[in-house]
Amino acid sequence: MLYLDNAATTPVRPEVLEAMAPYLARTFGNPSSHHTVGEAAAAALADARARIAHVLGMRPADIVLTSGGTESNNLAVKGLVVAAVTGPRAVRPGHLVTSPIEHESVLASADHLARIHGVDVSLVPVDPGGRWHADAVAEAIRADTVLVSFGYANNEIGTVQDVAAIAAAVRAAAGDRRIPVHVDAVQAAGWLPLSARELGVDAITVAGHKIGAPKGTGVLGVRSRLPLEPVLHGGGQQQGRRSGTEDVAGAVALATALELAEAEREEASRRVGAWRDAFIARVLALVPSSRLTGDPEHRLAGTASFTFAGTSGEAVLLELERRGVVSSSGSACAAGSDEPSHVLTALGIDADVARTAVRFTLPRSLAQPLDAVADAVAASVAAVRSGG
């Protein structure tokens, strides 16, 4: 069986398991405890935090450990906006700029802010390839804009945004004010540079299970100087930004996975990207009615997504699995829904065609071309169209 749903999750890497194991059994203390067992755990936590900060181009004080991408995005969007609209220098009603193709954790957080706090939300459109253009974002900036939040690379179509250009445009449009920029880098990790310093952003989200760490691990890197209203309240851990006993083993796992992914990133992107291009070309040639979704040039090296008009995406997936290929119809967070992808419809794709989508997301460890997979795609589409 060939697993090509790596955007949904990845297996835990052996090196990560080895690195985290001591903190599950031997160095198991609560890092807030003031005794030798707790202090050993605290030292490991501090080391992991520093290693994560190094990869993200931030300071250790900027690192907030979370349970994953959804929590990190919620904390970034809700935390930064609520702090801005309720703090001592409150900006009311407050204005959030994002796009219609974001992960549901961003869009649902935006909806929460609008309903509960009266924040205005602008969904700046993307082009037919899913690109968000800096000039359009700059035009959306207002006197009461308090946050710009968007995805580095889309989880369904793989389109990559020019983060540095967008961040620069926001700074120029803001003038003397500083409008924080948050980027959801969950899908970008391991494929694209993650330095917040070089990207020019103030907050960045990463999820461990996309890069070989366990599920339930994640980070929000957010400048410590920025006011941030916590989503979780309690014992005041992590400078009061995210209460709860820290998962030391998870932090070590995330730090290890990030370092490995960053070390391998450039070579993996070149190798996998070449095979992705060949795979896309073969599918488009073998299935004439197929359509590549997302930007054909600015896309993740490991993502190829198609629509197959006249089929059912779920039926094609079942045929592919019969042929030994596991893939998906889009975001794992929307699995089982009959609704067309909000990402695809935002690109202008008809809802019925959007329901035929199939996404292939490749592992960084891919070691061979995907000609046989393209042949399986063609056979699967033909089987669905012929009724089996």
C-alpha positions in Angstrom: 0.0 0.0 0.0 1.4 3.4 -1.0 0.3 6.2 1.4 -0.1 9.5 -0.4 -2.1 11.5 2.2 0.8 13.1 4.0 -0.9 16.5 4.3 -3.4 14.8 6.6 -0.7 13.2 8.8 2.7 11.5 8.7 4.2 8.6 10.7 6.3 9.4 13.7 10.0 9.3 12.7 12.2 6.7 14.5 14.6 9.5 15.4 11.8 11.4 17.0 10.6 8.4 19.0 14.1 7.8 20.3 14.6 11.4 21.3 11.3 11.7 23.2 11.3 8.3 24.9 13.4 9.3 27.9 10.8 12.0 28.8 8.0 9.5 28.9 9.5 7.2 31.4 12.7 8.4 33.1 12.7 12.2 33.0 9.0 12.4 33.6 8.7 15.3 36.0 6.4 18.3 35.9 8.5 21.1 34.6 6.8 23.5 37.1 7.9 21.4 40.1 10.7 22.8 42.2 12.7 19.6 42.9 15.3 17.7 41.0 12.9 15.6 39.0 10.9 18.7 37.9 14.1 20.7 37.2 15.4 18.0 34.9 12.2 18.1 32.9 12.3 22.0 32.9 15.8 21.8 31.5 14.7 19.6 28.7 11.8 21.8 28.0 14.0 24.9 27.8 16.3 23.2 25.4 13.5 22.1 23.1 12.0 25.6 23.2 15.4 27.1 22.1 15.7 24.5 19.3 12.2 25.3 18.0 12.9 29.0 18.2 16.1 28.6 16.2 14.3 26.9 13.3 11.5 29.5 13.4 13.9 32.4 13.5 12.5 33.6 16.8 13.5 33.9 20.5 12.7 31.2 23.0 10.4 33.6 24.8 8.3 33.8 21.6 7.5 30.0 21.6 4.1 28.9 22.8 3.8 25.1 22.8 0.3 23.9 21.9 -1.6 20.7 21.0 -1.3 21.3 17.3 -2.2 23.5 14.3 -5.8 24.1 15.2 -5.1 25.4 18.7 -2.2 27.5 17.5 -4.3 29.1 14.8 -7.1 29.8 17.4 -4.6 31.3 19.8 -3.1 33.5 17.1 -6.3 34.8 15.6 -8.4 35.1 18.7 -5.6 35.9 21.0 -4.1 38.7 19.0 -7.4 40.2 17.9 -9.1 40.1 21.3 -6.1 41.6 23.0 -6.1 44.5 20.4 -9.9 45.2 20.7 -10.2 45.0 24.5 -6.8 46.1 25.8 -5.8 49.5 27.2 -5.3 50.8 23.7 -8.3 49.2 22.3 -9.0 49.5 18.6 -12.7 49.2 18.0 -14.6 47.6 16.4 -11.4 45.9 15.1 -10.7 44.5 11.7 -9.3 41.2 10.6 -8.0 40.5 7.1 -7.8 36.9 5.9 -8.7 34.9 2.8 -11.6 32.6 1.8 -9.3 29.6 1.3 -7.9 29.3 4.9 -8.0 26.3 7.1 -11.3 26.1 9.1 -9.4 26.8 12.3 -8.7 30.3 11.0 -12.1 30.9 9.3 -14.1 29.6 12.3 -12.0 31.8 14.7 -12.8 34.8 12.4 -16.5 33.9 12.6 -16.2 33.7 16.4 -14.6 37.1 16.6 -17.3 38.6 14.4 -20.2 37.0 16.4 -18.9 37.5 19.9 -16.7 40.6 19.7 -18.2 42.5 16.7 -15.0 42.4 14.8 -15.2 43.2 11.1 -13.7 40.4 8.9 -12.5 41.0 5.3 -12.0 37.9 3.1 -9.7 39.2 0.4 -10.3 37.0 -2.7 -7.6 34.9 -4.3 -6.9 34.4 -8.0 -8.0 31.2 -9.8 -4.8 29.5 -8.8 -5.3 30.3 -5.1 -2.7 33.1 -4.9 -3.3 36.0 -2.5 -1.8 39.1 -4.0 0.0 41.7 -1.9 -1.6 44.7 -3.5 -5.1 43.4 -2.8 -4.2 42.7 0.8 -2.7 46.2 1.1 -5.9 47.7 -0.2 -7.9 46.0 2.5 -5.9 47.5 5.3 -7.9 50.0 7.4 -7.3 52.3 10.3 -8.8 49.7 12.7 -7.1 46.6 11.2 -5.5 44.6 14.0 -4.4 41.4 12.3 -3.6 39.9 8.9 -3.7 36.1 8.9 -3.2 33.7 6.0 -1.8 30.3 5.1 1.8 29.9 3.8 0.7 26.9 1.7 -2.8 25.6 1.2 -3.6 22.2 2.6 -5.9 21.2 -0.3 -4.4 22.6 -3.4 -0.8 23.2 -2.3 -0.6 26.8 -3.6 2.2 28.7 -1.9 1.9 32.4 -1.0 4.6 35.1 -1.3 4.6 35.6 2.4 7.5 38.1 2.5 5.8 40.3 -0.2 2.5 40.2 1.6 4.0 41.1 5.0 6.0 44.0 3.4 2.8 45.3 1.8 1.0 45.2 5.1 3.8 47.1 6.8 3.8 49.7 4.0 0.0 50.1 4.2 0.0 50.4 8.0 2.4 53.3 8.0 3.4 54.3 11.5 1.2 51.6 13.0 2.4 48.0 13.5 -0.2 45.5 12.3 0.7 41.9 13.3 1.0 39.3 10.5 0.2 35.7 11.3 1.1 32.9 8.9 -0.3 29.4 9.1 2.8 27.3 8.1 1.4 23.9 9.0 1.7 22.6 5.4 4.8 24.5 4.6 7.0 23.0 7.3 9.6 20.7 5.8 9.1 22.1 2.3 9.6 25.9 2.7 11.8 28.2 4.8 10.2 28.9 8.2 12.2 31.8 9.6 9.7 34.4 10.8 12.5 36.9 10.7 13.2 36.4 7.0 9.5 36.1 6.2 8.8 39.3 8.0 5.9 37.9 10.1 5.0 38.3 13.7 3.4 34.9 14.4 3.7 31.4 12.8 1.9 28.2 13.3 3.4 24.7 13.0 1.9 21.2 13.7 4.1 18.3 14.7 2.2 15.5 13.1 2.8 16.9 9.6 6.6 16.5 9.9 7.1 13.2 11.8 6.2 14.2 15.4 3.3 12.8 17.3 -0.3 14.1 17.0 -1.1 16.5 19.8 2.1 18.5 19.4 2.4 22.0 17.9 3.7 25.5 18.3 2.7 29.1 17.9 5.7 31.3 17.5 4.5 34.8 18.4 6.5 37.9 19.3 6.5 38.2 23.1 6.1 41.9 22.9 2.6 41.5 21.3 -0.4 41.5 23.6 -2.0 38.0 23.4 -5.2 37.1 25.1 -4.9 33.4 26.2 -7.5 30.9 25.0 -6.7 28.5 27.9 -6.6 29.9 31.4 -5.3 28.2 34.5 -1.9 27.9 36.1 -0.2 30.6 34.0 2.4 28.4 32.4 4.2 29.7 29.3 4.2 33.3 30.6 0.4 33.1 31.0 -0.1 32.6 27.3 -1.1 29.0 27.4 -1.9 27.4 30.7 -1.5 23.7 31.3 1.3 21.4 32.3 3.7 21.3 29.3 4.2 18.1 27.4 8.0 17.8 27.7 8.2 14.6 25.6 6.1 16.3 22.9 8.2 19.4 22.9 11.4 17.3 22.5 9.7 15.4 19.7 8.6 18.6 17.9 12.1 20.1 18.2 13.7 17.0 16.8 11.2 16.7 13.9 11.6 20.4 13.0 15.4 20.1 12.9 15.3 17.0 10.8 12.8 18.5 8.4 14.7 21.7 8.1 18.0 19.8 7.4 16.4 17.8 4.7 14.1 20.5 3.2 16.1 21.7 0.2 17.1 18.3 -1.1 13.7 16.8 -0.5 11.9 19.7 -2.3 14.1 19.4 -5.4 13.8 15.6 -5.6 10.1 15.3 -4.8 9.2 18.4 -6.8 10.6 16.8 -10.0 8.6 13.6 -9.5 5.5 15.6 -8.7 5.8 17.5 -12.0 6.2 14.3 -13.9 3.2 12.8 -12.1 1.0 15.8 -12.9 2.0 15.7 -16.5 1.2 12.0 -16.8 -2.2 12.3 -15.1 -3.2 15.2 -17.3 -2.2 13.2 -20.4 -3.9 10.0 -19.4 -7.1 11.5 -18.2 -7.9 14.3 -20.7 -10.9 15.7 -18.6 -8.7 16.0 -15.5 -7.9 19.5 -14.2 -5.0 20.5 -11.9 -6.2 22.6 -9.0 -4.0 25.3 -7.5 -1.3 27.4 -9.0 0.7 25.4 -11.5 4.0 27.1 -10.6 3.8 28.3 -7.0 2.9 25.1 -5.2 4.3 22.7 -2.6 6.7 20.1 -4.0 4.7 17.4 -2.4 1.2 18.3 -3.5 -0.8 17.4 -6.7 -4.5 17.9 -6.6 -7.0 17.3 -9.4 -10.7 17.3 -10.3 -12.1 14.6 -12.5 -15.4 15.9 -14.0 -18.1 13.3 -14.4 -17.0 11.2 -11.5 -17.3 11.1 -7.7 -14.1 11.9 -5.8 -15.0 9.4 -3.1 -15.6 6.7 -5.7 -12.2 7.4 -7.3 -10.6 7.2 -3.9 -12.1 3.8 -3.3 -10.9 2.5 -6.7 -7.4 3.9 -6.0 -7.3 2.1 -2.6 -8.3 -1.2 -4.4 -5.2 -0.6 -6.5 -3.0 0.0 -3.5 -2.9 3.8 -3.4 -4.2 5.8 -0.4 -5.0 9.5 -1.0 -7.8 11.9 -0.1 -10.4 14.2 -1.4 -9.1 17.2 0.4 -8.7 18.4 4.0 -8.9 15.6 6.6 -10.8 18.0 8.8 -13.7 17.9 6.4 -13.7 14.2 5.7 -17.2 12.7 5.4 -18.8 16.0 4.5 -21.0 16.2 1.4 -20.3 19.9 1.0 -17.9 20.9 -1.7 -14.6 22.2 -0.6 -14.7 25.9 0.3 -11.2 26.2 -1.1 -12.2 25.0 -4.5 -15.4 27.0 -4.8 -13.4 30.1 -3.8 -11.3 29.5 -6.9 -14.4 29.6 -9.0 -14.8 25.9 -9.5 -18.3 24.7 -9.8 -19.6 22.9 -6.7 -20.4 19.6 -8.6 -16.9 19.6 -10.1 -15.4 20.4 -6.7 -16.9 17.2 -5.3 -14.7 15.2 -7.8 -11.5 16.4 -6.2 -8.7 14.0 -5.3 -5.5 15.2 -3.6 -2.1 13.4 -3.6 0.4 14.6 -1.0 3.8 13.0 -1.2 6.2 12.1 1.6 9.6 13.8 1.8 11.1 10.4 1.8 9.7 9.5 -1.7 12.4 7.4 -3.5 10.9 6.7 -6.9 8.8 8.2 -9.7 5.0 7.9 -9.6 4.3 6.5 -13.1 2.4 3.5 -11.7 0.3 5.8 -9.5 -0.7 7.9 -12.5 -1.7 4.7 -14.3 -3.8 3.7 -11.3 -5.4 7.1 -11.4 -6.4 6.7 -15.0 -7.7 3.2 -14.4 -9.7 4.3 -11.3 -11.3 7.2 -13.1 -12.2 4.9 -16.1 -13.7 2.4 -13.7 -15.9 5.0 -12.0 -17.1 6.4 -15.3 -17.9 2.9 -16.6 -19.8 2.0 -13.4 -17.1 -0.3 -12.1 
